Amino acid sequence: GGMARGGGVPQAAGEGRVRGRSGGRPRRGSSASATARPVTGLSTDWGVSPEEAQQLLDKWYDARPEVRAWQEQIKRDAHAYGWSKTLMGRYRRLHSINHPSKAKQAHMERAAINTPVQGGAADIVILAMVKLQQSEKLKALGYRLLLQIHDEVIVEGPEEHVEEAQAEVVRCMEEPWDDYGLERLKVRLEVDADHAHSWYEAK
């Protein structure tokens, strides 16, 4: 995340991310495996053979059997009800989930698993943006929400209040569920925040 300057005005940015423990290929594996991406796509992304990608995937699942169990439950629910939903309860219809074609079923099963993962990430950013927009502290400091890119937000305001603004950005993004009556996550959301005179500097 970072702080950017637009028109000579400093901006603060924070990144809302739920972080994995490992980096590099295993970290990409965490995201891809959780969303049930096909091995062929993973081998291309990772620059390895399909066989090696399958071995990495099997090793990843062996260390995390609860993920496979969760995916199977998501698929069963999708076949039973015809939908999947995000953390915030937004529904995604899966019209072809019980199609006679196994290929179409597999595609819809991956969509069912992907919905709570990527859709849940979108929920978090949406709620954080609402909190930032409504923050009386940011308004009092002269800051405003300027931009959102994926899981990153940028707020803009006077340089003399940058530290306070950054702390408020972190607070809003770490606890996006407050005040909405939603069940709190069982994991802690970690936020990377920084400030600079341009978004490029902050990256």
N, C-alpha and C positions, 0 to 999 in steps of 0.2 A: 504494500500500500504506500501512499505517499502524500505529500503535500504539493499542490501544483499552483502555478500562478497563471491567472487569465486576466489579461488587460492590466497587468501590474499589481493585481490583488492576490495575496497569498491564499492558498487553499489547503485544507487538511483532508487527508484520506485515510480510511481504515479498511482493512480487509477482514471480512467475516469468513472464517474457514474452520471446518472441523478437520483436525489434522490426524493423519495416520502416524504410526510410530516409526516407520521405515521410509527411506528415501530411494530415489532412483527407480529402477525397474520394479522392485517390490511395491513401492508406493503406487505406481501406475497400475500394478496388478491389483491392489486393493480396490481401487475405483472400478476397474474393468470387471473384476470378478464379482463384485457386489452387484453390478448391473447385468451380469450374465452375458457378457459379450462373447461372440463366437471365437473359437481358437484361431481361425484363419485371420480375422481382423487383428487379434492380439499379436500374432506372429509378425504381421506387417508393421504394426506400431512399435514393437519392441526390437525389430530387426533380427529376429531369430527364426529358425525353422518351425513349422507347425508342431513337429514332434517335441522340440525343446519348449515351445510355448505351452503345450499340453502338460509336460513334466512340471513346469513352474506353477501352472494352474493347480495341478493335483496336489503339489506340495503346499500351496497356499490354502487350499480347502482342507487338507489333512490337519493343518494347524488351527483351523477355525471351523469345526464341524457345525457350530451354531449358525453360521452363514448359510450353509447348504440347507439346513433344516428350515431356516426362515424363508429361503427362496421357494422351497417345496410347498410351504404353507401358503405363500403368496399365490403360487400357481393353482393350488387347489381352490382357494377362494375365488380366483379369477374365473376358473371353469364353472364354479357353482353359481356365482352372482353376475358374471359378465362385466366386472369392473375392477379397478384398482384405485387406491387413493393416496394422496400425499399426507405429510405430517399434519397439515392444517385441516385435513378432511375434504380436500377438493377431489372430486371423482373424475376418473378417466374411463370412458366406455371402451370396451374391447369387443367390438362387434363380431370379429372372426375367431374368437378364442375357442369355439367349439366347431370350427370349420372341418369338413371331411379331410382337407389337405393337412397332413402333418407339418409341412413346411410353414403353412399359414398359422397353424396353432403355435408352433415354436416361435414364430415372429411375435405373436401376441403375448406369449408367455414372457419373452424378454421385455416387451413393453410394460407388462404388469409389474415386473421386478424393477424396471427402471423408474417407474412413476414415483414410488416413495423415496427413491434415492435422489434423482435429479429434481423431481418435483418438490421434495422436501427441502432441498438446498434453495430452490427458488422461493419457497414459503419463508424461509429464514431471512433472506435478503429483502423480500417485500415487507415483512413486519419491521425489520430494522430501519428501512427507509421511511416507513410511516412514523416510527418513533423519532427519527432524526428530524423529519419535517415538523413534527409537533413539539419538539423540545423547546421549552421556554428558556432554558439555559443558553442554548445555541443562539436563539433569537436575541437574548439580552447581550450576548457577546458580539453580536453583529455578524453571525455566521448563517449561511444558508446552504441547503443541499443543492449541489450543482450538477452532479453527474453520477451515474451508476454504470459500471462495466462488469458484467458477470457477477462475481462475489465481492466486488470492490465498490466503494462509494467515495465520492470526493465532496467535501464541503469547503466553502469559500468565506473568507472574512478577514478582519484586521490582524496584522501580524502580532501586535502586542498581546493578543489573547490566545495565541496559537496553542499553548500548552493546556490551557483549560478546555479549549475546544476539542483537542485531541482526546483528552480524558473522557469527555462527554460522548464522543463518537464511539470509543471503546465500550463505555457503559451501555449505550443503546444497542450495540451489536452483540454484546455478550449475553444480554437478557432480552431478546426480542419478543418473548412470549408474555412478559409482564403486562398486566392490565387488559388481557384479551380473553381470560378465562380458559386458556388452553393448558393442557398438561405439560409440565416442565420436562425437558429432555433429561435422560439419565446420564448423559455425557456433558462435559463442560465445553462450551464453545470458546475456542481460542481466537483472539483477534490480533492481527498484525497492524500496527498503526504507525504512521510517521508523518513528518511535515517537511516541506521544502518550498522553493519559489516556483517550481514547475513540476508537473506530473512526471516528466522525463527524469528530473533530478531524483525524485522520490523512488522511482523504480530501481 
